Amino acid sequence: MRKFAVLAVTALLSLPAFAHDYTAGSLKIDHPWSRAMPANSPTAAVFMSINNLGKQDDKLLSASSPQAGKVELHTHLHDNGVMRMREVSGGVALPAASNTKLVPGGLHIMLMEVKKQAKAGEKFPLELNFEKAGKVQVEIKVEDGAPAAHVHP
């Protein structure tokens, strides 16, 4: 039992080391990540959670990265039984007092003309441009598959 308690305390103390989130005005950007990129892949996607803690709506207008020649905001649409990706025109709405998730199979940031395929464990920069919160630099963690669930103390 004592070993379990020591293990549990050690795990809890290490959580902040794995957490990576950013704050911009009333926005909290949580765990921006991307999957490891297959060799020669010209595209990649970035995912994260954006929690608008404020009383005013905001909007993610665009993103950019030296990792890609072109970056777009995308969503998946069901079109006559086929899932299709489409660019989001006008940006991604971030309603006040809500959490917007950019996830596989849903809203995401699409990197095109990828200059270097990132491997698991690597990181690369991404700049997010918000209507009210302005520009925010984040670091994207490259992971194998979906990231493990994480908890912020």
Sequence and secondary structure as in RCSB ss.txt:
>XXXX:A:sequence
MRKFAVLAVTALLSLPAFAHDYTAGSLKIDHPWSRAMPANSPTAAVFMSINNLGKQDDKLLSASSPQAGKVELHT
HLHDNGVMRMREVSGGVALPAASNTKLVPGGLHIMLMEVKKQAKAGEKFPLELNFEKAGKVQVEIKVEDGAPAAH
VHP
>XXXX:A:secstr
 HHHHHHHHHHHHHHHHH  EEEETTEEEEEEEEE   TT SEEEEEEEEEE SSS EEEEEEE TTEEEEEEEE
EEEETTEEEEEE TT EEE TTEEEEE TTSSEEEEEEESS   TT EEEEEEEETTTEEEEEEEEEESSS    
   
